[in-house]
Amino acid sequence: MPDGLTVGFEATGGQEWALWRVLISMGLNAVQLLPAQIKAFALSMGKRAKTDQIDAELIARFMVVRPEAGRALP
C-alpha cells in the first residue's frame, strides 16, 4: 500500500462501521466524510447527477483537495 494513502467514505447511517473496521485492520488510514461536505463539493463543481461512480470520483477529488478532512475511527 502506498504511504500516505487515505481511504475516504461517506457516513451512511452506521453501515460504514464494518467497512471502517476492515480498512483499519488492513493497515489503511480510513476517514469518514460528512455527506454534506461531499454534496457541497459536488455542487461547487457543477455536478448534480448522483451515481455510485460519480460519488466515488467526487470523494477521491475531495480527498485530494481536503486531505485533512474527515474523522478517524474513534
CHARMM-style PDB file with segment names, atoms N, HN, CA, C and O in Angstrom:
ATOM      1  N   MET     1       0.833  -1.176   0.000  1.00  0.00      PROA
ATOM      2  CA  MET     1       0.000   0.000   0.000  1.00  0.00      PROA
ATOM      3  C   MET     1       0.884   1.248   0.000  1.00  0.00      PROA
ATOM      4  O   MET     1       1.883   1.304   0.717  1.00  0.00      PROA
ATOM      5  N   PRO     2       0.522   2.232  -0.792  1.00  0.00      PROA
ATOM      6  CA  PRO     2       1.318   3.451  -0.823  1.00  0.00      PROA
ATOM      7  C   PRO     2       1.270   4.194   0.512  1.00  0.00      PROA
ATOM      8  O   PRO     2       0.226   4.278   1.159  1.00  0.00      PROA
ATOM      9  N   ASP     3       2.428   4.728   0.906  1.00  0.00      PROA
ATOM     10  HN  ASP     3       3.276   4.659   0.381  1.00  0.00      PROA
ATOM     11  CA  ASP     3       2.464   5.545   2.123  1.00  0.00      PROA
ATOM     12  C   ASP     3       1.600   6.774   1.928  1.00  0.00      PROA
ATOM     13  O   ASP     3       1.552   7.345   0.839  1.00  0.00      PROA
ATOM     14  N   GLY     4       0.923   7.174   2.978  1.00  0.00      PROA
ATOM     15  HN  GLY     4       0.961   6.710   3.863  1.00  0.00      PROA
ATOM     16  CA  GLY     4       0.101   8.363   2.908  1.00  0.00      PROA
ATOM     17  C   GLY     4      -1.263   8.143   2.271  1.00  0.00      PROA
ATOM     18  O   GLY     4      -2.045   9.084   2.141  1.00  0.00      PROA
ATOM     19  N   LEU     5      -1.556   6.911   1.874  1.00  0.00      PROA
ATOM     20  HN  LEU     5      -0.921   6.146   1.980  1.00  0.00      PROA
ATOM     21  CA  LEU     5      -2.861   6.618   1.272  1.00  0.00      PROA
ATOM     22  C   LEU     5      -3.948   6.732   2.331  1.00  0.00      PROA
ATOM     23  O   LEU     5      -3.840   6.162   3.417  1.00  0.00      PROA
ATOM     24  N   THR     6      -4.987   7.469   2.001  1.00  0.00      PROA
ATOM     25  HN  THR     6      -5.075   7.931   1.119  1.00  0.00      PROA
ATOM     26  CA  THR     6      -6.137   7.581   2.889  1.00  0.00      PROA
ATOM     27  C   THR     6      -7.381   7.221   2.101  1.00  0.00      PROA
ATOM     28  O   THR     6      -7.593   7.711   0.992  1.00  0.00      PROA
ATOM     29  N   VAL     7      -8.194   6.369   2.679  1.00  0.00      PROA
ATOM     30  HN  VAL     7      -8.022   5.971   3.580  1.00  0.00      PROA
ATOM     31  CA  VAL     7      -9.464   5.984   2.077  1.00  0.00      PROA
ATOM     32  C   VAL     7     -10.550   6.825   2.724  1.00  0.00      PROA
ATOM     33  O   VAL     7     -10.706   6.822   3.945  1.00  0.00      PROA
ATOM     34  N   GLY     8     -11.296   7.539   1.906  1.00  0.00      PROA
ATOM     35  HN  GLY     8     -11.170   7.542   0.914  1.00  0.00      PROA
ATOM     36  CA  GLY     8     -12.390   8.354   2.417  1.00  0.00      PROA
ATOM     37  C   GLY     8     -13.725   7.782   1.970  1.00  0.00      PROA
ATOM     38  O   GLY     8     -13.861   7.308   0.843  1.00  0.00      PROA
ATOM     39  N   PHE     9     -14.695   7.827   2.846  1.00  0.00      PROA
ATOM     40  HN  PHE     9     -14.585   8.212   3.762  1.00  0.00      PROA
ATOM     41  CA  PHE     9     -16.030   7.334   2.524  1.00  0.00      PROA
ATOM     42  C   PHE     9     -17.057   8.149   3.289  1.00  0.00      PROA
ATOM     43  O   PHE     9     -16.766   8.697   4.352  1.00  0.00      PROA
ATOM     44  N   GLU    10     -18.258   8.222   2.739  1.00  0.00      PROA
ATOM     45  HN  GLU    10     -18.494   7.777   1.875  1.00  0.00      PROA
ATOM     46  CA  GLU    10     -19.322   8.984   3.379  1.00  0.00      PROA
ATOM     47  C   GLU    10     -19.955   8.193   4.520  1.00  0.00      PROA
ATOM     48  O   GLU    10     -20.010   6.963   4.499  1.00  0.00      PROA
ATOM     49  N   ALA    11     -20.420   8.922   5.494  1.00  0.00      PROA
ATOM     50  HN  ALA    11     -20.376   9.921   5.511  1.00  0.00      PROA
ATOM     51  CA  ALA    11     -21.216   8.322   6.555  1.00  0.00      PROA
ATOM     52  C   ALA    11     -22.521   7.822   5.939  1.00  0.00      PROA
ATOM     53  O   ALA    11     -23.121   8.498   5.103  1.00  0.00      PROA
ATOM     54  N   THR    12     -22.953   6.636   6.359  1.00  0.00      PROA
ATOM     55  HN  THR    12     -22.466   6.087   7.038  1.00  0.00      PROA
ATOM     56  CA  THR    12     -24.160   6.041   5.769  1.00  0.00      PROA
ATOM     57  C   THR    12     -25.121   5.545   6.835  1.00  0.00      PROA
ATOM     58  O   THR    12     -25.716   4.477   6.689  1.00  0.00      PROA
ATOM     59  N   GLY    13     -25.273   6.291   7.877  1.00  0.00      PROA
ATOM     60  HN  GLY    13     -24.790   7.159   7.996  1.00  0.00      PROA
ATOM     61  CA  GLY    13     -26.220   5.899   8.909  1.00  0.00      PROA
ATOM     62  C   GLY    13     -25.782   4.693   9.720  1.00  0.00      PROA
ATOM     63  O   GLY    13     -26.621   3.931  10.201  1.00  0.00      PROA
ATOM     64  N   GLY    14     -24.477   4.513   9.877  1.00  0.00      PROA
ATOM     65  HN  GLY    14     -23.795   5.132   9.486  1.00  0.00      PROA
ATOM     66  CA  GLY    14     -23.956   3.415  10.685  1.00  0.00      PROA
ATOM     67  C   GLY    14     -23.483   2.220   9.875  1.00  0.00      PROA
ATOM     68  O   GLY    14     -22.749   1.378  10.393  1.00  0.00      PROA
ATOM     69  N   GLN    15     -23.884   2.131   8.630  1.00  0.00      PROA
ATOM     70  HN  GLN    15     -24.480   2.815   8.210  1.00  0.00      PROA
ATOM     71  CA  GLN    15     -23.487   0.988   7.809  1.00  0.00      PROA
ATOM     72  C   GLN    15     -22.006   1.008   7.461  1.00  0.00      PROA
ATOM     73  O   GLN    15     -21.460  -0.006   7.026  1.00  0.00      PROA
ATOM     74  N   GLU    16     -21.355   2.142   7.646  1.00  0.00      PROA
ATOM     75  HN  GLU    16     -21.799   2.965   8.000  1.00  0.00      PROA
ATOM     76  CA  GLU    16     -19.941   2.265   7.303  1.00  0.00      PROA
ATOM     77  C   GLU    16     -19.005   1.666   8.344  1.00  0.00      PROA
ATOM     78  O   GLU    16     -17.817   1.489   8.074  1.00  0.00      PROA
ATOM     79  N   TRP    17     -19.520   1.351   9.530  1.00  0.00      PROA
ATOM     80  HN  TRP    17     -20.485   1.494   9.750  1.00  0.00      PROA
ATOM     81  CA  TRP    17     -18.648   0.860  10.608  1.00  0.00      PROA
ATOM     82  C   TRP    17     -17.927  -0.426  10.248  1.00  0.00      PROA
ATOM     83  O   TRP    17     -16.746  -0.571  10.566  1.00  0.00      PROA
ATOM     84  N   ALA    18     -18.598  -1.359   9.596  1.00  0.00      PROA
ATOM     85  HN  ALA    18     -19.557  -1.241   9.338  1.00  0.00      PROA
ATOM     86  CA  ALA    18     -17.951  -2.630   9.220  1.00  0.00      PROA
ATOM     87  C   ALA    18     -16.828  -2.363   8.228  1.00  0.00      PROA
ATOM     88  O   ALA    18     -15.735  -2.911   8.372  1.00  0.00      PROA
ATOM     89  N   LEU    19     -17.081  -1.529   7.224  1.00  0.00      PROA
ATOM     90  HN  LEU    19     -17.969  -1.084   7.107  1.00  0.00      PROA
ATOM     91  CA  LEU    19     -16.047  -1.175   6.254  1.00  0.00      PROA
ATOM     92  C   LEU    19     -14.866  -0.526   6.957  1.00  0.00      PROA
ATOM     93  O   LEU    19     -13.710  -0.863   6.701  1.00  0.00      PROA
ATOM     94  N   TRP    20     -15.171   0.399   7.837  1.00  0.00      PROA
ATOM     95  HN  TRP    20     -16.110   0.673   8.044  1.00  0.00      PROA
ATOM     96  CA  TRP    20     -14.140   1.127   8.568  1.00  0.00      PROA
ATOM     97  C   TRP    20     -13.220   0.166   9.316  1.00  0.00      PROA
ATOM     98  O   TRP    20     -11.996   0.281   9.242  1.00  0.00      PROA
ATOM     99  N   ARG    21     -13.819  -0.784  10.036  1.00  0.00      PROA
ATOM    100  HN  ARG    21     -14.813  -0.878  10.096  1.00  0.00      PROA
ATOM    101  CA  ARG    21     -13.018  -1.739  10.806  1.00  0.00      PROA
ATOM    102  C   ARG    21     -12.141  -2.594   9.898  1.00  0.00      PROA
ATOM    103  O   ARG    21     -10.988  -2.862  10.236  1.00  0.00      PROA
ATOM    104  N   VAL    22     -12.660  -3.024   8.762  1.00  0.00      PROA
ATOM    105  HN  VAL    22     -13.597  -2.806   8.488  1.00  0.00      PROA
ATOM    106  CA  VAL    22     -11.883  -3.842   7.829  1.00  0.00      PROA
ATOM    107  C   VAL    22     -10.705  -3.033   7.279  1.00  0.00      PROA
ATOM    108  O   VAL    22      -9.577  -3.525   7.236  1.00  0.00      PROA
ATOM    109  N   LEU    23     -10.966  -1.800   6.862  1.00  0.00      PROA
ATOM    110  HN  LEU    23     -11.882  -1.401   6.896  1.00  0.00      PROA
ATOM    111  CA  LEU    23      -9.886  -0.972   6.316  1.00  0.00      PROA
ATOM    112  C   LEU    23      -8.782  -0.737   7.337  1.00  0.00      PROA
ATOM    113  O   LEU    23      -7.598  -0.820   7.010  1.00  0.00      PROA
ATOM    114  N   ILE    24      -9.171  -0.445   8.569  1.00  0.00      PROA
ATOM    115  HN  ILE    24     -10.133  -0.378   8.835  1.00  0.00      PROA
ATOM    116  CA  ILE    24      -8.190  -0.233   9.639  1.00  0.00      PROA
ATOM    117  C   ILE    24      -7.408  -1.521   9.900  1.00  0.00      PROA
ATOM    118  O   ILE    24      -6.194  -1.478  10.099  1.00  0.00      PROA
ATOM    119  N   SER    25      -8.093  -2.663   9.902  1.00  0.00      PROA
ATOM    120  HN  SER    25      -9.079  -2.698   9.742  1.00  0.00      PROA
ATOM    121  CA  SER    25      -7.403  -3.942  10.153  1.00  0.00      PROA
ATOM    122  C   SER    25      -6.414  -4.273   9.035  1.00  0.00      PROA
ATOM    123  O   SER    25      -5.465  -5.027   9.253  1.00  0.00      PROA
ATOM    124  N   MET    26      -6.626  -3.716   7.847  1.00  0.00      PROA
ATOM    125  HN  MET    26      -7.397  -3.103   7.671  1.00  0.00      PROA
ATOM    126  CA  MET    26      -5.706  -3.907   6.728  1.00  0.00      PROA
ATOM    127  C   MET    26      -4.540  -2.920   6.775  1.00  0.00      PROA
ATOM    128  O   MET    26      -3.661  -2.948   5.913  1.00  0.00      PROA
ATOM    129  N   GLY    27      -4.536  -2.056   7.777  1.00  0.00      PROA
ATOM    130  HN  GLY    27      -5.249  -2.034   8.477  1.00  0.00      PROA
ATOM    131  CA  GLY    27      -3.462  -1.091   7.925  1.00  0.00      PROA
ATOM    132  C   GLY    27      -3.644   0.174   7.116  1.00  0.00      PROA
ATOM    133  O   GLY    27      -2.699   0.944   6.944  1.00  0.00      PROA
ATOM    134  N   LEU    28      -4.856   0.399   6.616  1.00  0.00      PROA
ATOM    135  HN  LEU    28      -5.623  -0.226   6.756  1.00  0.00      PROA
ATOM    136  CA  LEU    28      -5.128   1.600   5.826  1.00  0.00      PROA
ATOM    137  C   LEU    28      -5.611   2.726   6.725  1.00  0.00      PROA
ATOM    138  O   LEU    28      -6.283   2.495   7.731  1.00  0.00      PROA
ATOM    139  N   ASN    29      -5.264   3.925   6.353  1.00  0.00      PROA
ATOM    140  HN  ASN    29      -4.719   4.113   5.536  1.00  0.00      PROA
ATOM    141  CA  ASN    29      -5.807   5.101   7.020  1.00  0.00      PROA
ATOM    142  C   ASN    29      -7.174   5.352   6.389  1.00  0.00      PROA
ATOM    143  O   ASN    29      -7.259   5.582   5.183  1.00  0.00      PROA
ATOM    144  N   ALA    30      -8.220   5.312   7.166  1.00  0.00      PROA
ATOM    145  HN  ALA    30      -8.150   5.125   8.146  1.00  0.00      PROA
ATOM    146  CA  ALA    30      -9.580   5.475   6.649  1.00  0.00      PROA
ATOM    147  C   ALA    30     -10.284   6.563   7.440  1.00  0.00      PROA
ATOM    148  O   ALA    30     -10.200   6.612   8.667  1.00  0.00      PROA
ATOM    149  N   VAL    31     -10.986   7.440   6.716  1.00  0.00      PROA
ATOM    150  HN  VAL    31     -11.055   7.400   5.719  1.00  0.00      PROA
ATOM    151  CA  VAL    31     -11.704   8.532   7.367  1.00  0.00      PROA
ATOM    152  C   VAL    31     -13.136   8.601   6.855  1.00  0.00      PROA
ATOM    153  O   VAL    31     -13.421   8.346   5.685  1.00  0.00      PROA
ATOM    154  N   GLN    32     -14.014   8.951   7.768  1.00  0.00      PROA
ATOM    155  HN  GLN    32     -13.782   9.159   8.718  1.00  0.00      PROA
ATOM    156  CA  GLN    32     -15.427   9.136   7.454  1.00  0.00      PROA
ATOM    157  C   GLN    32     -15.642  10.601   7.095  1.00  0.00      PROA
ATOM    158  O   GLN    32     -15.209  11.503   7.812  1.00  0.00      PROA
ATOM    159  N   LEU    33     -16.323  10.821   5.967  1.00  0.00      PROA
ATOM    160  HN  LEU    33     -16.675  10.089   5.384  1.00  0.00      PROA
ATOM    161  CA  LEU    33     -16.593  12.171   5.492  1.00  0.00      PROA
ATOM    162  C   LEU    33     -18.072  12.500   5.666  1.00  0.00      PROA
ATOM    163  O   LEU    33     -18.933  11.627   5.551  1.00  0.00      PROA
ATOM    164  N   LEU    34     -18.347  13.747   5.939  1.00  0.00      PROA
ATOM    165  HN  LEU    34     -17.647  14.455   6.032  1.00  0.00      PROA
ATOM    166  CA  LEU    34     -19.735  14.171   6.079  1.00  0.00      PROA
ATOM    167  C   LEU    34     -20.384  14.270   4.695  1.00  0.00      PROA
ATOM    168  O   LEU    34     -19.835  14.918   3.804  1.00  0.00      PROA
ATOM    169  N   PRO    35     -21.533  13.643   4.509  1.00  0.00      PROA
ATOM    170  CA  PRO    35     -22.216  13.727   3.219  1.00  0.00      PROA
ATOM    171  C   PRO    35     -22.472  15.169   2.781  1.00  0.00      PROA
ATOM    172  O   PRO    35     -22.427  15.466   1.587  1.00  0.00      PROA
ATOM    173  N   ALA    36     -22.739  16.063   3.724  1.00  0.00      PROA
ATOM    174  HN  ALA    36     -22.776  15.822   4.694  1.00  0.00      PROA
ATOM    175  CA  ALA    36     -22.992  17.463   3.384  1.00  0.00      PROA
ATOM    176  C   ALA    36     -21.765  18.107   2.738  1.00  0.00      PROA
ATOM    177  O   ALA    36     -21.901  18.932   1.834  1.00  0.00      PROA
ATOM    178  N   GLN    37     -20.563  17.730   3.200  1.00  0.00      PROA
ATOM    179  HN  GLN    37     -20.452  17.060   3.934  1.00  0.00      PROA
ATOM    180  CA  GLN    37     -19.339  18.266   2.603  1.00  0.00      PROA
ATOM    181  C   GLN    37     -19.180  17.783   1.168  1.00  0.00      PROA
ATOM    182  O   GLN    37     -18.808  18.558   0.287  1.00  0.00      PROA
ATOM    183  N   ILE    38     -19.459  16.518   0.933  1.00  0.00      PROA
ATOM    184  HN  ILE    38     -19.761  15.889   1.648  1.00  0.00      PROA
ATOM    185  CA  ILE    38     -19.323  15.964  -0.409  1.00  0.00      PROA
ATOM    186  C   ILE    38     -20.366  16.582  -1.329  1.00  0.00      PROA
ATOM    187  O   ILE    38     -20.073  16.889  -2.485  1.00  0.00      PROA
ATOM    188  N   LYS    39     -21.575  16.766  -0.825  1.00  0.00      PROA
ATOM    189  HN  LYS    39     -21.814  16.517   0.114  1.00  0.00      PROA
ATOM    190  CA  LYS    39     -22.627  17.385  -1.635  1.00  0.00      PROA
ATOM    191  C   LYS    39     -22.253  18.819  -1.999  1.00  0.00      PROA
ATOM    192  O   LYS    39     -22.423  19.226  -3.149  1.00  0.00      PROA
ATOM    193  N   ALA    40     -21.747  19.588  -1.040  1.00  0.00      PROA
ATOM    194  HN  ALA    40     -21.609  19.258  -0.106  1.00  0.00      PROA
ATOM    195  CA  ALA    40     -21.333  20.968  -1.309  1.00  0.00      PROA
ATOM    196  C   ALA    40     -20.185  20.995  -2.318  1.00  0.00      PROA
ATOM    197  O   ALA    40     -20.148  21.848  -3.204  1.00  0.00      PROA
ATOM    198  N   PHE    41     -19.254  20.060  -2.176  1.00  0.00      PROA
ATOM    199  HN  PHE    41     -19.284  19.367  -1.456  1.00  0.00      PROA
ATOM    200  CA  PHE    41     -18.135  19.972  -3.116  1.00  0.00      PROA
ATOM    201  C   PHE    41     -18.652  19.659  -4.518  1.00  0.00      PROA
ATOM    202  O   PHE    41     -18.202  20.250  -5.499  1.00  0.00      PROA
ATOM    203  N   ALA    42     -19.602  18.725  -4.605  1.00  0.00      PROA
ATOM    204  HN  ALA    42     -19.968  18.244  -3.808  1.00  0.00      PROA
ATOM    205  CA  ALA    42     -20.180  18.360  -5.904  1.00  0.00      PROA
ATOM    206  C   ALA    42     -20.853  19.568  -6.549  1.00  0.00      PROA
ATOM    207  O   ALA    42     -20.663  19.836  -7.735  1.00  0.00      PROA
ATOM    208  N   LEU    43     -21.625  20.281  -5.771  1.00  0.00      PROA
ATOM    209  HN  LEU    43     -21.779  20.063  -4.807  1.00  0.00      PROA
ATOM    210  CA  LEU    43     -22.314  21.466  -6.304  1.00  0.00      PROA
ATOM    211  C   LEU    43     -21.321  22.531  -6.751  1.00  0.00      PROA
ATOM    212  O   LEU    43     -21.557  23.225  -7.740  1.00  0.00      PROA
ATOM    213  N   SER    44     -20.210  22.664  -6.026  1.00  0.00      PROA
ATOM    214  HN  SER    44     -20.018  22.100  -5.223  1.00  0.00      PROA
ATOM    215  CA  SER    44     -19.202  23.662  -6.401  1.00  0.00      PROA
ATOM    216  C   SER    44     -18.537  23.307  -7.726  1.00  0.00      PROA
ATOM    217  O   SER    44     -17.982  24.173  -8.402  1.00  0.00      PROA
ATOM    218  N   MET    45     -18.595  22.029  -8.092  1.00  0.00      PROA
ATOM    219  HN  MET    45     -19.046  21.325  -7.542  1.00  0.00      PROA
ATOM    220  CA  MET    45     -18.024  21.581  -9.360  1.00  0.00      PROA
ATOM    221  C   MET    45     -19.091  21.468 -10.449  1.00  0.00      PROA
ATOM    222  O   MET    45     -18.804  21.028 -11.562  1.00  0.00      PROA
ATOM    223  N   GLY    46     -20.319  21.866 -10.123  1.00  0.00      PROA
ATOM    224  HN  GLY    46     -20.553  22.223  -9.219  1.00  0.00      PROA
ATOM    225  CA  GLY    46     -21.402  21.818 -11.102  1.00  0.00      PROA
ATOM    226  C   GLY    46     -21.978  20.431 -11.316  1.00  0.00      PROA
ATOM    227  O   GLY    46     -22.648  20.186 -12.319  1.00  0.00      PROA
ATOM    228  N   LYS    47     -21.724  19.520 -10.385  1.00  0.00      PROA
ATOM    229  HN  LYS    47     -21.179  19.719  -9.570  1.00  0.00      PROA
ATOM    230  CA  LYS    47     -22.235  18.150 -10.503  1.00  0.00      PROA
ATOM    231  C   LYS    47     -23.559  18.045  -9.767  1.00  0.00      PROA
ATOM    232  O   LYS    47     -23.645  18.350  -8.578  1.00  0.00      PROA
ATOM    233  N   ARG    48     -24.579  17.616 -10.476  1.00  0.00      PROA
ATOM    234  HN  ARG    48     -24.509  17.368 -11.442  1.00  0.00      PROA
ATOM    235  CA  ARG    48     -25.883  17.426  -9.838  1.00  0.00      PROA
ATOM    236  C   ARG    48     -26.340  15.977  -9.932  1.00  0.00      PROA
ATOM    237  O   ARG    48     -27.172  15.531  -9.142  1.00  0.00      PROA
ATOM    238  N   ALA    49     -25.800  15.247 -10.891  1.00  0.00      PROA
ATOM    239  HN  ALA    49     -25.124  15.609 -11.532  1.00  0.00      PROA
ATOM    240  CA  ALA    49     -26.162  13.839 -11.040  1.00  0.00      PROA
ATOM    241  C   ALA    49     -25.606  13.056  -9.857  1.00  0.00      PROA
ATOM    242  O   ALA    49     -24.619  13.464  -9.246  1.00  0.00      PROA
ATOM    243  N   LYS    50     -26.232  11.945  -9.537  1.00  0.00      PROA
ATOM    244  HN  LYS    50     -27.034  11.613 -10.034  1.00  0.00      PROA
ATOM    245  CA  LYS    50     -25.826  11.139  -8.390  1.00  0.00      PROA
ATOM    246  C   LYS    50     -25.816   9.669  -8.787  1.00  0.00      PROA
ATOM    247  O   LYS    50     -26.865   9.036  -8.897  1.00  0.00      PROA
ATOM    248  N   THR    51     -24.628   9.142  -8.999  1.00  0.00      PROA
ATOM    249  HN  THR    51     -23.776   9.657  -8.910  1.00  0.00      PROA
ATOM    250  CA  THR    51     -24.449   7.711  -9.239  1.00  0.00      PROA
ATOM    251  C   THR    51     -23.289   7.249  -8.370  1.00  0.00      PROA
ATOM    252  O   THR    51     -22.544   8.079  -7.848  1.00  0.00      PROA
ATOM    253  N   ASP    52     -23.122   5.946  -8.205  1.00  0.00      PROA
ATOM    254  HN  ASP    52     -23.726   5.272  -8.628  1.00  0.00      PROA
ATOM    255  CA  ASP    52     -22.006   5.444  -7.409  1.00  0.00      PROA
ATOM    256  C   ASP    52     -20.672   5.877  -8.002  1.00  0.00      PROA
ATOM    257  O   ASP    52     -19.764   6.264  -7.265  1.00  0.00      PROA
ATOM    258  N   GLN    53     -20.544   5.816  -9.314  1.00  0.00      PROA
ATOM    259  HN  GLN    53     -21.282   5.502  -9.912  1.00  0.00      PROA
ATOM    260  CA  GLN    53     -19.289   6.198  -9.958  1.00  0.00      PROA
ATOM    261  C   GLN    53     -18.994   7.686  -9.760  1.00  0.00      PROA
ATOM    262  O   GLN    53     -17.864   8.065  -9.452  1.00  0.00      PROA
ATOM    263  N   ILE    54     -20.005   8.515  -9.937  1.00  0.00      PROA
ATOM    264  HN  ILE    54     -20.923   8.207 -10.187  1.00  0.00      PROA
ATOM    265  CA  ILE    54     -19.813   9.955  -9.727  1.00  0.00      PROA
ATOM    266  C   ILE    54     -19.451  10.223  -8.272  1.00  0.00      PROA
ATOM    267  O   ILE    54     -18.554  11.020  -7.998  1.00  0.00      PROA
ATOM    268  N   ASP    55     -20.135   9.572  -7.340  1.00  0.00      PROA
ATOM    269  HN  ASP    55     -20.864   8.924  -7.563  1.00  0.00      PROA
ATOM    270  CA  ASP    55     -19.825   9.749  -5.917  1.00  0.00      PROA
ATOM    271  C   ASP    55     -18.380   9.359  -5.618  1.00  0.00      PROA
ATOM    272  O   ASP    55     -17.675  10.079  -4.911  1.00  0.00      PROA
ATOM    273  N   ALA    56     -17.940   8.226  -6.153  1.00  0.00      PROA
ATOM    274  HN  ALA    56     -18.512   7.641  -6.728  1.00  0.00      PROA
ATOM    275  CA  ALA    56     -16.571   7.758  -5.908  1.00  0.00      PROA
ATOM    276  C   ALA    56     -15.553   8.757  -6.444  1.00  0.00      PROA
ATOM    277  O   ALA    56     -14.562   9.054  -5.778  1.00  0.00      PROA
ATOM    278  N   GLU    57     -15.793   9.268  -7.631  1.00  0.00      PROA
ATOM    279  HN  GLU    57     -16.598   9.027  -8.173  1.00  0.00      PROA
ATOM    280  CA  GLU    57     -14.876  10.253  -8.210  1.00  0.00      PROA
ATOM    281  C   GLU    57     -14.862  11.545  -7.392  1.00  0.00      PROA
ATOM    282  O   GLU    57     -13.802  12.132  -7.175  1.00  0.00      PROA
ATOM    283  N   LEU    58     -16.026  11.982  -6.943  1.00  0.00      PROA
ATOM    284  HN  LEU    58     -16.887  11.505  -7.119  1.00  0.00      PROA
ATOM    285  CA  LEU    58     -16.100  13.201  -6.133  1.00  0.00      PROA
ATOM    286  C   LEU    58     -15.373  13.036  -4.801  1.00  0.00      PROA
ATOM    287  O   LEU    58     -14.656  13.936  -4.363  1.00  0.00      PROA
ATOM    288  N   ILE    59     -15.560  11.895  -4.167  1.00  0.00      PROA
ATOM    289  HN  ILE    59     -16.143  11.164  -4.522  1.00  0.00      PROA
ATOM    290  CA  ILE    59     -14.882  11.643  -2.891  1.00  0.00      PROA
ATOM    291  C   ILE    59     -13.371  11.622  -3.103  1.00  0.00      PROA
ATOM    292  O   ILE    59     -12.629  12.185  -2.299  1.00  0.00      PROA
ATOM    293  N   ALA    60     -12.908  10.981  -4.172  1.00  0.00      PROA
ATOM    294  HN  ALA    60     -13.511  10.523  -4.826  1.00  0.00      PROA
ATOM    295  CA  ALA    60     -11.468  10.944  -4.458  1.00  0.00      PROA
ATOM    296  C   ALA    60     -10.925  12.352  -4.688  1.00  0.00      PROA
ATOM    297  O   ALA    60      -9.877  12.711  -4.150  1.00  0.00      PROA
ATOM    298  N   ARG    61     -11.630  13.144  -5.481  1.00  0.00      PROA
ATOM    299  HN  ARG    61     -12.481  12.853  -5.918  1.00  0.00      PROA
ATOM    300  CA  ARG    61     -11.190  14.527  -5.734  1.00  0.00      PROA
ATOM    301  C   ARG    61     -11.226  15.361  -4.461  1.00  0.00      PROA
ATOM    302  O   ARG    61     -10.329  16.164  -4.208  1.00  0.00      PROA
ATOM    303  N   PHE    62     -12.271  15.163  -3.661  1.00  0.00      PROA
ATOM    304  HN  PHE    62     -13.001  14.510  -3.867  1.00  0.00      PROA
ATOM    305  CA  PHE    62     -12.384  15.890  -2.394  1.00  0.00      PROA
ATOM    306  C   PHE    62     -11.189  15.570  -1.501  1.00  0.00      PROA
ATOM    307  O   PHE    62     -10.627  16.467  -0.872  1.00  0.00      PROA
ATOM    308  N   MET    63     -10.796  14.297  -1.442  1.00  0.00      PROA
ATOM    309  HN  MET    63     -11.252  13.568  -1.953  1.00  0.00      PROA
ATOM    310  CA  MET    63      -9.668  13.892  -0.597  1.00  0.00      PROA
ATOM    311  C   MET    63      -8.357  14.512  -1.074  1.00  0.00      PROA
ATOM    312  O   MET    63      -7.464  14.763  -0.265  1.00  0.00      PROA
ATOM    313  N   VAL    64      -8.232  14.759  -2.370  1.00  0.00      PROA
ATOM    314  HN  VAL    64      -8.957  14.555  -3.027  1.00  0.00      PROA
ATOM    315  CA  VAL    64      -7.030  15.424  -2.889  1.00  0.00      PROA
ATOM    316  C   VAL    64      -7.006  16.882  -2.445  1.00  0.00      PROA
ATOM    317  O   VAL    64      -5.972  17.403  -2.024  1.00  0.00      PROA
ATOM    318  N   VAL    65      -8.159  17.527  -2.546  1.00  0.00      PROA
ATOM    319  HN  VAL    65      -8.998  17.105  -2.888  1.00  0.00      PROA
ATOM    320  CA  VAL    65      -8.259  18.951  -2.201  1.00  0.00      PROA
ATOM    321  C   VAL    65      -8.236  19.167  -0.691  1.00  0.00      PROA
ATOM    322  O   VAL    65      -7.644  20.131  -0.206  1.00  0.00      PROA
ATOM    323  N   ARG    66      -8.877  18.272   0.046  1.00  0.00      PROA
ATOM    324  HN  ARG    66      -9.358  17.489  -0.347  1.00  0.00      PROA
ATOM    325  CA  ARG    66      -9.001  18.415   1.508  1.00  0.00      PROA
ATOM    326  C   ARG    66      -8.505  17.163   2.225  1.00  0.00      PROA
ATOM    327  O   ARG    66      -9.302  16.467   2.854  1.00  0.00      PROA
ATOM    328  N   PRO    67      -7.200  16.856   2.145  1.00  0.00      PROA
ATOM    329  CA  PRO    67      -6.690  15.618   2.756  1.00  0.00      PROA
ATOM    330  C   PRO    67      -6.859  15.565   4.278  1.00  0.00      PROA
ATOM    331  O   PRO    67      -6.827  14.487   4.872  1.00  0.00      PROA
ATOM    332  N   GLU    68      -7.037  16.720   4.899  1.00  0.00      PROA
ATOM    333  HN  GLU    68      -7.063  17.596   4.417  1.00  0.00      PROA
ATOM    334  CA  GLU    68      -7.202  16.753   6.357  1.00  0.00      PROA
ATOM    335  C   GLU    68      -8.643  16.509   6.788  1.00  0.00      PROA
ATOM    336  O   GLU    68      -8.918  16.363   7.979  1.00  0.00      PROA
ATOM    337  N   ALA    69      -9.554  16.464   5.837  1.00  0.00      PROA
ATOM    338  HN  ALA    69      -9.330  16.582   4.869  1.00  0.00      PROA
ATOM    339  CA  ALA    69     -10.980  16.322   6.152  1.00  0.00      PROA
ATOM    340  C   ALA    69     -11.291  14.914   6.660  1.00  0.00      PROA
ATOM    341  O   ALA    69     -10.521  13.970   6.481  1.00  0.00      PROA
ATOM    342  N   GLY    70     -12.422  14.823   7.284  1.00  0.00      PROA
ATOM    343  HN  GLY    70     -13.047  15.590   7.429  1.00  0.00      PROA
ATOM    344  CA  GLY    70     -12.905  13.525   7.770  1.00  0.00      PROA
ATOM    345  C   GLY    70     -12.484  13.257   9.198  1.00  0.00      PROA
ATOM    346  O   GLY    70     -11.672  13.969   9.788  1.00  0.00      PROA
ATOM    347  N   ARG    71     -13.067  12.210   9.721  1.00  0.00      PROA
ATOM    348  HN  ARG    71     -13.727  11.631   9.242  1.00  0.00      PROA
ATOM    349  CA  ARG    71     -12.704  11.823  11.089  1.00  0.00      PROA
ATOM    350  C   ARG    71     -12.246  10.383  11.098  1.00  0.00      PROA
ATOM    351  O   ARG    71     -12.767   9.542  10.366  1.00  0.00      PROA
ATOM    352  N   ALA    72     -11.272  10.114  11.932  1.00  0.00      PROA
ATOM    353  HN  ALA    72     -10.849  10.797  12.527  1.00  0.00      PROA
ATOM    354  CA  ALA    72     -10.727   8.765  12.069  1.00  0.00      PROA
ATOM    355  C   ALA    72     -11.642   7.956  12.992  1.00  0.00      PROA
ATOM    356  O   ALA    72     -12.460   8.510  13.725  1.00  0.00      PROA
ATOM    357  N   LEU    73     -11.483   6.655  12.935  1.00  0.00      PROA
ATOM    358  HN  LEU    73     -10.818   6.205  12.339  1.00  0.00      PROA
ATOM    359  CA  LEU    73     -12.261   5.763  13.799  1.00  0.00      PROA
ATOM    360  C   LEU    73     -12.029   6.126  15.254  1.00  0.00      PROA
ATOM    361  O   LEU    73     -10.887   6.168  15.713  1.00  0.00      PROA
ATOM    362  N   PRO    74     -13.118   6.390  15.989  1.00  0.00      PROA
ATOM    363  CA  PRO    74     -12.948   6.763  17.402  1.00  0.00      PROA
ATOM    364  C   PRO    74     -12.412   5.610  18.239  1.00  0.00      PROA
ATOM    365  OT1 PRO    74     -12.215   5.762  19.445  1.00  0.00      PROA
TER     366      PRO     74
END
